[in-house]
């Protein structure tokens, strides 16, 4: 059974969905990836969907979920992407690892549509660098463990 990685933010509308989509693509079938929020917004931000589509990742089937949904599931690693979720994060069954990698909240972007998109793209690209590196490291560690 593949380990489950849960990515948390407060609203589960932007950052956690960006990270979920990117990590799911980078990890393939190697990891089970999900996201949730401590205070879910009830929607996935349309600009998050738009900027992910630009890099070939479809968030159309994603929806905002509360982190308590996962309290009865085995979660190996919890990654928080905002400070509020880091503070509110409980321990999950089976949790071995916890990481906090904070990113700006693109939902607070103001200005024209293009100016807001620029913020969403910047945050997406920052998340992409971190989560692709994480997936690569996990894959390498798995290969090393298999050789032992």
TIVO-2410 file (N, C-alpha, C; in nm, 3 decimals):
# residues 148
REC num residu      c1      c2      c3 atome chaine
REC   1      X   0.084  -0.118   0.000     N      A
REC   1      X   0.000   0.000   0.000    CA      A
REC   1      X   0.089   0.125   0.000     C      A
REC   2      X   0.059   0.220  -0.086     N      A
REC   2      X   0.137   0.342  -0.096    CA      A
REC   2      X   0.108   0.434   0.023     C      A
REC   3      X   0.211   0.505   0.071     N      A
REC   3      X   0.189   0.598   0.182    CA      A
REC   3      X   0.099   0.714   0.141     C      A
REC   4      X   0.020   0.763   0.236     N      A
REC   4      X  -0.067   0.878   0.211    CA      A
REC   4      X   0.000   1.004   0.261     C      A
REC   5      X   0.003   1.105   0.174     N      A
REC   5      X   0.054   1.237   0.206    CA      A
REC   5      X  -0.065   1.331   0.209     C      A
REC   6      X  -0.086   1.400   0.320     N      A
REC   6      X  -0.197   1.495   0.334    CA      A
REC   6      X  -0.139   1.636   0.339     C      A
REC   7      X  -0.185   1.720   0.249     N      A
REC   7      X  -0.139   1.859   0.241    CA      A
REC   7      X  -0.249   1.948   0.297     C      A
REC   8      X  -0.214   2.029   0.397     N      A
REC   8      X  -0.313   2.111   0.466    CA      A
REC   8      X  -0.285   2.259   0.451     C      A
REC   9      X  -0.393   2.335   0.436     N      A
REC   9      X  -0.389   2.481   0.452    CA      A
REC   9      X  -0.520   2.518   0.521     C      A
REC  10      X  -0.542   2.645   0.542     N      A
REC  10      X  -0.661   2.686   0.615    CA      A
REC  10      X  -0.787   2.660   0.533     C      A
REC  11      X  -0.797   2.723   0.416     N      A
REC  11      X  -0.922   2.718   0.339    CA      A
REC  11      X  -0.935   2.604   0.242     C      A
REC  12      X  -0.824   2.535   0.211     N      A
REC  12      X  -0.825   2.428   0.112    CA      A
REC  12      X  -0.891   2.476  -0.018     C      A
REC  13      X  -0.850   2.598  -0.059     N      A
REC  13      X  -0.903   2.652  -0.184    CA      A
REC  13      X  -0.795   2.683  -0.286     C      A
REC  14      X  -0.670   2.703  -0.242     N      A
REC  14      X  -0.563   2.741  -0.336    CA      A
REC  14      X  -0.436   2.659  -0.316     C      A
REC  15      X  -0.356   2.699  -0.217     N      A
REC  15      X  -0.222   2.642  -0.200    CA      A
REC  15      X  -0.220   2.491  -0.186     C      A
REC  16      X  -0.309   2.437  -0.104     N      A
REC  16      X  -0.308   2.293  -0.083    CA      A
REC  16      X  -0.350   2.218  -0.209     C      A
REC  17      X  -0.439   2.276  -0.288     N      A
REC  17      X  -0.478   2.212  -0.415    CA      A
REC  17      X  -0.368   2.223  -0.519     C      A
REC  18      X  -0.297   2.336  -0.522     N      A
REC  18      X  -0.183   2.349  -0.612    CA      A
REC  18      X  -0.081   2.240  -0.577     C      A
REC  19      X  -0.050   2.228  -0.449     N      A
REC  19      X   0.048   2.129  -0.404    CA      A
REC  19      X   0.001   1.986  -0.429     C      A
REC  20      X  -0.127   1.959  -0.403     N      A
REC  20      X  -0.181   1.826  -0.426    CA      A
REC  20      X  -0.168   1.786  -0.573     C      A
REC  21      X  -0.209   1.875  -0.662     N      A
REC  21      X  -0.202   1.844  -0.805    CA      A
REC  21      X  -0.059   1.822  -0.852     C      A
REC  22      X   0.031   1.907  -0.806     N      A
REC  22      X   0.172   1.897  -0.847    CA      A
REC  22      X   0.235   1.771  -0.791     C      A
REC  23      X   0.214   1.744  -0.662     N      A
REC  23      X   0.274   1.624  -0.602    CA      A
REC  23      X   0.215   1.497  -0.662     C      A
REC  24      X   0.086   1.497  -0.686     N      A
REC  24      X   0.023   1.378  -0.746    CA      A
REC  24      X   0.085   1.350  -0.883     C      A
REC  25      X   0.106   1.454  -0.963     N      A
REC  25      X   0.167   1.434  -1.095    CA      A
REC  25      X   0.313   1.390  -1.082     C      A
REC  26      X   0.387   1.451  -0.990     N      A
REC  26      X   0.530   1.420  -0.975    CA      A
REC  26      X   0.552   1.281  -0.916     C      A
REC  27      X   0.462   1.237  -0.828     N      A
REC  27      X   0.479   1.107  -0.761    CA      A
REC  27      X   0.416   0.993  -0.838     C      A
REC  28      X   0.324   1.022  -0.930     N      A
REC  28      X   0.257   0.915  -1.004    CA      A
REC  28      X   0.184   0.822  -0.910     C      A
REC  29      X   0.205   0.694  -0.929     N      A
REC  29      X   0.137   0.593  -0.846    CA      A
REC  29      X   0.212   0.563  -0.717     C      A
REC  30      X   0.325   0.630  -0.695     N      A
REC  30      X   0.413   0.602  -0.583    CA      A
REC  30      X   0.356   0.647  -0.447     C      A
REC  31      X   0.281   0.758  -0.447     N      A
REC  31      X   0.223   0.812  -0.324    CA      A
REC  31      X   0.074   0.840  -0.344     C      A
REC  32      X  -0.004   0.823  -0.238     N      A
REC  32      X  -0.142   0.869  -0.237    CA      A
REC  32      X  -0.139   1.012  -0.184     C      A
REC  33      X  -0.196   1.104  -0.257     N      A
REC  33      X  -0.189   1.245  -0.221    CA      A
REC  33      X  -0.330   1.301  -0.206     C      A
REC  34      X  -0.352   1.376  -0.096     N      A
REC  34      X  -0.481   1.440  -0.072    CA      A
REC  34      X  -0.454   1.577  -0.009     C      A
REC  35      X  -0.557   1.660  -0.007     N      A
REC  35      X  -0.545   1.789   0.060    CA      A
REC  35      X  -0.673   1.817   0.136     C      A
REC  36      X  -0.659   1.905   0.236     N      A
REC  36      X  -0.773   1.943   0.318    CA      A
REC  36      X  -0.742   2.075   0.386     C      A
REC  37      X  -0.841   2.128   0.460     N      A
REC  37      X  -0.822   2.255   0.530    CA      A
REC  37      X  -0.875   2.250   0.672     C      A
REC  38      X  -0.822   2.339   0.754     N      A
REC  38      X  -0.870   2.349   0.892    CA      A
REC  38      X  -1.002   2.427   0.899     C      A
REC  39      X  -1.027   2.510   0.799     N      A
REC  39      X  -1.151   2.586   0.788    CA      A
REC  39      X  -1.185   2.598   0.639     C      A
REC  40      X  -1.233   2.489   0.578     N      A
REC  40      X  -1.249   2.485   0.432    CA      A
REC  40      X  -1.339   2.595   0.377     C      A
REC  41      X  -1.294   2.651   0.266     N      A
REC  41      X  -1.368   2.759   0.200    CA      A
REC  41      X  -1.493   2.709   0.130     C      A
REC  42      X  -1.496   2.581   0.096     N      A
REC  42      X  -1.612   2.526   0.027    CA      A
REC  42      X  -1.600   2.528  -0.125     C      A
REC  43      X  -1.485   2.572  -0.176     N      A
REC  43      X  -1.465   2.577  -0.321    CA      A
REC  43      X  -1.315   2.575  -0.349     C      A
REC  44      X  -1.281   2.544  -0.473     N      A
REC  44      X  -1.144   2.557  -0.521    CA      A
REC  44      X  -1.140   2.686  -0.602     C      A
REC  45      X  -1.046   2.772  -0.571     N      A
REC  45      X  -1.038   2.903  -0.634    CA      A
REC  45      X  -1.024   2.888  -0.785     C      A
REC  46      X  -1.107   2.958  -0.863     N      A
REC  46      X  -1.103   2.946  -1.009    CA      A
REC  46      X  -0.966   2.980  -1.070     C      A
REC  47      X  -0.893   3.073  -1.010     N      A
REC  47      X  -0.761   3.107  -1.064    CA      A
REC  47      X  -0.659   2.997  -1.037     C      A
REC  48      X  -0.679   2.922  -0.929     N      A
REC  48      X  -0.593   2.805  -0.905    CA      A
REC  48      X  -0.617   2.702  -1.015     C      A
REC  49      X  -0.741   2.680  -1.047     N      A
REC  49      X  -0.775   2.586  -1.155    CA      A
REC  49      X  -0.713   2.634  -1.287     C      A
REC  50      X  -0.723   2.764  -1.313     N      A
REC  50      X  -0.672   2.820  -1.438    CA      A
REC  50      X  -0.520   2.805  -1.450     C      A
REC  51      X  -0.445   2.839  -1.344     N      A
REC  51      X  -0.298   2.833  -1.356    CA      A
REC  51      X  -0.247   2.689  -1.358     C      A
REC  52      X  -0.321   2.598  -1.298     N      A
REC  52      X  -0.280   2.458  -1.304    CA      A
REC  52      X  -0.307   2.401  -1.444     C      A
REC  53      X  -0.415   2.442  -1.504     N      A
REC  53      X  -0.446   2.398  -1.641    CA      A
REC  53      X  -0.332   2.438  -1.735     C      A
REC  54      X  -0.271   2.555  -1.709     N      A
REC  54      X  -0.160   2.603  -1.791    CA      A
REC  54      X  -0.041   2.506  -1.792     C      A
REC  55      X  -0.025   2.429  -1.685     N      A
REC  55      X   0.087   2.333  -1.679    CA      A
REC  55      X   0.038   2.188  -1.694     C      A
REC  56      X  -0.084   2.173  -1.745     N      A
REC  56      X  -0.135   2.041  -1.778    CA      A
REC  56      X  -0.190   1.961  -1.662     C      A
REC  57      X  -0.228   2.027  -1.553     N      A
REC  57      X  -0.285   1.958  -1.437    CA      A
REC  57      X  -0.429   2.006  -1.420     C      A
REC  58      X  -0.522   1.911  -1.414     N      A
REC  58      X  -0.664   1.941  -1.407    CA      A
REC  58      X  -0.712   1.933  -1.262     C      A
REC  59      X  -0.758   2.044  -1.208     N      A
REC  59      X  -0.814   2.047  -1.072    CA      A
REC  59      X  -0.966   2.047  -1.072     C      A
REC  60      X  -1.026   2.029  -1.189     N      A
REC  60      X  -1.172   2.040  -1.200    CA      A
REC  60      X  -1.246   1.945  -1.106     C      A
REC  61      X  -1.191   1.827  -1.080     N      A
REC  61      X  -1.258   1.731  -0.991    CA      A
REC  61      X  -1.229   1.752  -0.844     C      A
REC  62      X  -1.146   1.850  -0.809     N      A
REC  62      X  -1.112   1.875  -0.669    CA      A
REC  62      X  -1.224   1.949  -0.598     C      A
REC  63      X  -1.233   1.927  -0.468     N      A
REC  63      X  -1.328   2.002  -0.387    CA      A
REC  63      X  -1.266   2.027  -0.250     C      A
REC  64      X  -1.316   2.128  -0.182     N      A
REC  64      X  -1.265   2.169  -0.052    CA      A
REC  64      X  -1.313   2.070   0.055     C      A
REC  65      X  -1.218   2.022   0.139     N      A
REC  65      X  -1.251   1.922   0.241    CA      A
REC  65      X  -1.196   1.966   0.377     C      A
REC  66      X  -1.260   1.922   0.483     N      A
REC  66      X  -1.210   1.950   0.618    CA      A
REC  66      X  -1.108   1.844   0.657     C      A
REC  67      X  -1.004   1.887   0.729     N      A
REC  67      X  -0.898   1.794   0.768    CA      A
REC  67      X  -0.950   1.681   0.857     C      A
REC  68      X  -1.059   1.703   0.930     N      A
REC  68      X  -1.113   1.598   1.016    CA      A
REC  68      X  -1.161   1.477   0.936     C      A
REC  69      X  -1.186   1.497   0.806     N      A
REC  69      X  -1.226   1.387   0.718    CA      A
REC  69      X  -1.121   1.275   0.720     C      A
REC  70      X  -0.997   1.311   0.748     N      A
REC  70      X  -0.886   1.216   0.740    CA      A
REC  70      X  -0.845   1.159   0.876     C      A
REC  71      X  -0.915   1.196   0.983     N      A
REC  71      X  -0.875   1.150   1.117    CA      A
REC  71      X  -0.889   1.000   1.137     C      A
REC  72      X  -0.971   0.935   1.055     N      A
REC  72      X  -0.987   0.789   1.068    CA      A
REC  72      X  -0.909   0.714   0.960     C      A
REC  73      X  -0.819   0.784   0.891     N      A
REC  73      X  -0.740   0.722   0.786    CA      A
REC  73      X  -0.592   0.724   0.825     C      A
REC  74      X  -0.518   0.629   0.772     N      A
REC  74      X  -0.375   0.624   0.799    CA      A
REC  74      X  -0.304   0.726   0.709     C      A
REC  75      X  -0.245   0.827   0.771     N      A
REC  75      X  -0.175   0.933   0.700    CA      A
REC  75      X  -0.029   0.928   0.743     C      A
REC  76      X   0.060   0.896   0.650     N      A
REC  76      X   0.202   0.883   0.684    CA      A
REC  76      X   0.269   1.018   0.703     C      A
REC  77      X   0.238   1.114   0.617     N      A
REC  77      X   0.304   1.244   0.621    CA      A
REC  77      X   0.201   1.356   0.606     C      A
REC  78      X   0.213   1.456   0.693     N      A
REC  78      X   0.131   1.576   0.684    CA      A
REC  78      X   0.223   1.691   0.647     C      A
REC  79      X   0.184   1.766   0.544     N      A
REC  79      X   0.259   1.884   0.502    CA      A
REC  79      X   0.165   2.003   0.508     C      A
REC  80      X   0.199   2.100   0.591     N      A
REC  80      X   0.119   2.223   0.598    CA      A
REC  80      X   0.185   2.328   0.508     C      A
REC  81      X   0.102   2.404   0.439     N      A
REC  81      X   0.151   2.505   0.345    CA      A
REC  81      X   0.111   2.646   0.386     C      A
REC  82      X   0.056   2.660   0.507     N      A
REC  82      X   0.028   2.792   0.563    CA      A
REC  82      X   0.039   2.784   0.715     C      A
REC  83      X   0.072   2.896   0.777     N      A
REC  83      X   0.096   2.899   0.921    CA      A
REC  83      X  -0.025   2.864   1.004     C      A
REC  84      X  -0.145   2.908   0.964     N      A
REC  84      X  -0.264   2.877   1.043    CA      A
REC  84      X  -0.290   2.728   1.048     C      A
REC  85      X  -0.275   2.659   0.936     N      A
REC  85      X  -0.297   2.514   0.935    CA      A
REC  85      X  -0.190   2.444   1.017     C      A
REC  86      X  -0.068   2.496   1.016     N      A
REC  86      X   0.039   2.437   1.095    CA      A
REC  86      X   0.003   2.441   1.243     C      A
REC  87      X  -0.056   2.551   1.287     N      A
REC  87      X  -0.096   2.566   1.427    CA      A
REC  87      X  -0.215   2.477   1.464     C      A
REC  88      X  -0.307   2.458   1.370     N      A
REC  88      X  -0.431   2.384   1.397    CA      A
REC  88      X  -0.420   2.234   1.369     C      A
REC  89      X  -0.308   2.190   1.316     N      A
REC  89      X  -0.295   2.053   1.268    CA      A
REC  89      X  -0.292   1.950   1.382     C      A
REC  90      X  -0.384   1.855   1.380     N      A
REC  90      X  -0.381   1.747   1.479    CA      A
REC  90      X  -0.284   1.637   1.435     C      A
REC  91      X  -0.265   1.539   1.518     N      A
REC  91      X  -0.191   1.417   1.479    CA      A
REC  91      X  -0.291   1.325   1.411     C      A
REC  92      X  -0.247   1.261   1.304     N      A
REC  92      X  -0.332   1.168   1.230    CA      A
REC  92      X  -0.285   1.026   1.255     C      A
REC  93      X  -0.378   0.928   1.247     N      A
REC  93      X  -0.338   0.788   1.268    CA      A
REC  93      X  -0.227   0.748   1.171     C      A
REC  94      X  -0.124   0.687   1.224     N      A
REC  94      X  -0.014   0.639   1.141    CA      A
REC  94      X   0.086   0.746   1.102     C      A
REC  95      X   0.065   0.871   1.148     N      A
REC  95      X   0.152   0.980   1.106    CA      A
REC  95      X   0.294   0.959   1.158     C      A
REC  96      X   0.388   0.963   1.065     N      A
REC  96      X   0.530   0.950   1.097    CA      A
REC  96      X   0.601   1.082   1.078     C      A
REC  97      X   0.565   1.154   0.973     N      A
REC  97      X   0.635   1.278   0.935    CA      A
REC  97      X   0.541   1.397   0.933     C      A
REC  98      X   0.600   1.513   0.964     N      A
REC  98      X   0.526   1.638   0.951    CA      A
REC  98      X   0.623   1.744   0.903     C      A
REC  99      X   0.582   1.815   0.798     N      A
REC  99      X   0.664   1.923   0.742    CA      A
REC  99      X   0.578   2.048   0.731     C      A
REC 100      X   0.643   2.162   0.747     N      A
REC 100      X   0.574   2.289   0.723    CA      A
REC 100      X   0.654   2.367   0.619     C      A
REC 101      X   0.592   2.389   0.505     N      A
REC 101      X   0.651   2.469   0.398    CA      A
REC 101      X   0.550   2.577   0.364     C      A
REC 102      X   0.570   2.695   0.418     N      A
REC 102      X   0.475   2.805   0.401    CA      A
REC 102      X   0.491   2.876   0.267     C      A
REC 103      X   0.379   2.911   0.209     N      A
REC 103      X   0.375   2.986   0.082    CA      A
REC 103      X   0.275   3.100   0.097     C      A
REC 104      X   0.298   3.209   0.022     N      A
REC 104      X   0.201   3.319   0.020    CA      A
REC 104      X   0.066   3.268  -0.027     C      A
REC 105      X  -0.041   3.330   0.024     N      A
REC 105      X  -0.176   3.292  -0.017    CA      A
REC 105      X  -0.217   3.374  -0.140     C      A
REC 106      X  -0.222   3.311  -0.257     N      A
REC 106      X  -0.257   3.386  -0.378    CA      A
REC 106      X  -0.402   3.436  -0.377     C      A
REC 107      X  -0.485   3.379  -0.292     N      A
REC 107      X  -0.625   3.424  -0.285    CA      A
REC 107      X  -0.635   3.569  -0.241     C      A
REC 108      X  -0.530   3.621  -0.178     N      A
REC 108      X  -0.530   3.760  -0.133    CA      A
REC 108      X  -0.480   3.857  -0.241     C      A
REC 109      X  -0.448   3.804  -0.358     N      A
REC 109      X  -0.398   3.890  -0.467    CA      A
REC 109      X  -0.504   3.991  -0.508     C      A
REC 110      X  -0.459   4.111  -0.537     N      A
REC 110      X  -0.549   4.217  -0.582    CA      A
REC 110      X  -0.502   4.267  -0.718     C      A
REC 111      X  -0.582   4.356  -0.775     N      A
REC 111      X  -0.546   4.414  -0.904    CA      A
REC 111      X  -0.629   4.355  -1.016     C      A
REC 112      X  -0.577   4.373  -1.136     N      A
REC 112      X  -0.646   4.321  -1.254    CA      A
REC 112      X  -0.639   4.169  -1.256     C      A
REC 113      X  -0.716   4.112  -1.345     N      A
REC 113      X  -0.713   3.965  -1.362    CA      A
REC 113      X  -0.571   3.919  -1.390     C      A
REC 114      X  -0.500   3.988  -1.479     N      A
REC 114      X  -0.362   3.950  -1.513    CA      A
REC 114      X  -0.268   3.964  -1.395     C      A
REC 115      X  -0.286   4.067  -1.313     N      A
REC 115      X  -0.202   4.086  -1.194    CA      A
REC 115      X  -0.227   3.974  -1.092     C      A
REC 116      X  -0.352   3.935  -1.076     N      A
REC 116      X  -0.385   3.825  -0.986    CA      A
REC 116      X  -0.328   3.695  -1.039     C      A
REC 117      X  -0.341   3.672  -1.171     N      A
REC 117      X  -0.284   3.551  -1.232    CA      A
REC 117      X  -0.133   3.545  -1.211     C      A
REC 118      X  -0.065   3.658  -1.217     N      A
REC 118      X   0.080   3.660  -1.196    CA      A
REC 118      X   0.115   3.611  -1.056     C      A
REC 119      X   0.036   3.649  -0.957     N      A
REC 119      X   0.059   3.602  -0.819    CA      A
REC 119      X   0.033   3.452  -0.810     C      A
REC 120      X  -0.077   3.406  -0.868     N      A
REC 120      X  -0.108   3.263  -0.866    CA      A
REC 120      X   0.002   3.184  -0.937     C      A
REC 121      X   0.053   3.234  -1.047     N      A
REC 121      X   0.160   3.163  -1.120    CA      A
REC 121      X   0.288   3.158  -1.037     C      A
REC 122      X   0.322   3.269  -0.971     N      A
REC 122      X   0.443   3.271  -0.889    CA      A
REC 122      X   0.434   3.168  -0.776     C      A
REC 123      X   0.321   3.167  -0.706     N      A
REC 123      X   0.304   3.072  -0.595    CA      A
REC 123      X   0.302   2.929  -0.650     C      A
REC 124      X   0.233   2.907  -0.761     N      A
REC 124      X   0.232   2.774  -0.824    CA      A
REC 124      X   0.373   2.728  -0.854     C      A
REC 125      X   0.454   2.815  -0.912     N      A
REC 125      X   0.590   2.777  -0.949    CA      A
REC 125      X   0.678   2.751  -0.827     C      A
REC 126      X   0.658   2.827  -0.718     N      A
REC 126      X   0.731   2.802  -0.594    CA      A
REC 126      X   0.692   2.665  -0.536     C      A
REC 127      X   0.563   2.638  -0.534     N      A
REC 127      X   0.513   2.509  -0.484    CA      A
REC 127      X   0.566   2.396  -0.572     C      A
REC 128      X   0.568   2.417  -0.702     N      A
REC 128      X   0.614   2.315  -0.796    CA      A
REC 128      X   0.760   2.277  -0.768     C      A
REC 129      X   0.845   2.376  -0.746     N      A
REC 129      X   0.986   2.347  -0.717    CA      A
REC 129      X   1.001   2.262  -0.591     C      A
REC 130      X   0.931   2.300  -0.487     N      A
REC 130      X   0.944   2.231  -0.358    CA      A
REC 130      X   0.885   2.090  -0.364     C      A
REC 131      X   0.766   2.076  -0.420     N      A
REC 131      X   0.699   1.946  -0.417    CA      A
REC 131      X   0.755   1.848  -0.520     C      A
REC 132      X   0.807   1.897  -0.631     N      A
REC 132      X   0.876   1.806  -0.723    CA      A
REC 132      X   1.005   1.756  -0.662     C      A
REC 133      X   1.077   1.842  -0.590     N      A
REC 133      X   1.199   1.799  -0.521    CA      A
REC 133      X   1.165   1.697  -0.413     C      A
REC 134      X   1.056   1.719  -0.341     N      A
REC 134      X   1.012   1.624  -0.238    CA      A
REC 134      X   0.980   1.488  -0.299     C      A
REC 135      X   0.906   1.488  -0.409     N      A
REC 135      X   0.872   1.360  -0.475    CA      A
REC 135      X   0.997   1.289  -0.522     C      A
REC 136      X   1.092   1.363  -0.576     N      A
REC 136      X   1.217   1.303  -0.623    CA      A
REC 136      X   1.294   1.242  -0.507     C      A
REC 137      X   1.301   1.314  -0.396     N      A
REC 137      X   1.369   1.261  -0.277    CA      A
REC 137      X   1.302   1.136  -0.222     C      A
REC 138      X   1.170   1.136  -0.220     N      A
REC 138      X   1.096   1.018  -0.172    CA      A
REC 138      X   1.121   0.899  -0.264     C      A
REC 139      X   1.123   0.924  -0.393     N      A
REC 139      X   1.147   0.816  -0.490    CA      A
REC 139      X   1.289   0.759  -0.471     C      A
REC 140      X   1.387   0.847  -0.456     N      A
REC 140      X   1.525   0.802  -0.435    CA      A
REC 140      X   1.538   0.721  -0.306     C      A
REC 141      X   1.476   0.767  -0.199     N      A
REC 141      X   1.483   0.695  -0.071    CA      A
REC 141      X   1.418   0.558  -0.083     C      A
REC 142      X   1.310   0.550  -0.157     N      A
REC 142      X   1.242   0.421  -0.178    CA      A
REC 142      X   1.330   0.323  -0.255     C      A
REC 143      X   1.399   0.374  -0.357     N      A
REC 143      X   1.489   0.289  -0.434    CA      A
REC 143      X   1.604   0.240  -0.348     C      A
REC 144      X   1.660   0.327  -0.264     N      A
REC 144      X   1.769   0.289  -0.175    CA      A
REC 144      X   1.724   0.182  -0.077     C      A
REC 145      X   1.603   0.198  -0.021     N      A
REC 145      X   1.549   0.100   0.073    CA      A
REC 145      X   1.528  -0.035   0.006     C      A
REC 146      X   1.488  -0.032  -0.120     N      A
REC 146      X   1.464  -0.158  -0.193    CA      A
REC 146      X   1.594  -0.233  -0.220     C      A
REC 147      X   1.704  -0.159  -0.227     N      A
REC 147      X   1.834  -0.223  -0.254    CA      A
REC 147      X   1.892  -0.289  -0.131     C      A
REC 148      X   1.842  -0.252  -0.014     N      A
REC 148      X   1.896  -0.310   0.111    CA      A
REC 148      X   1.840  -0.445   0.142     C      A
***
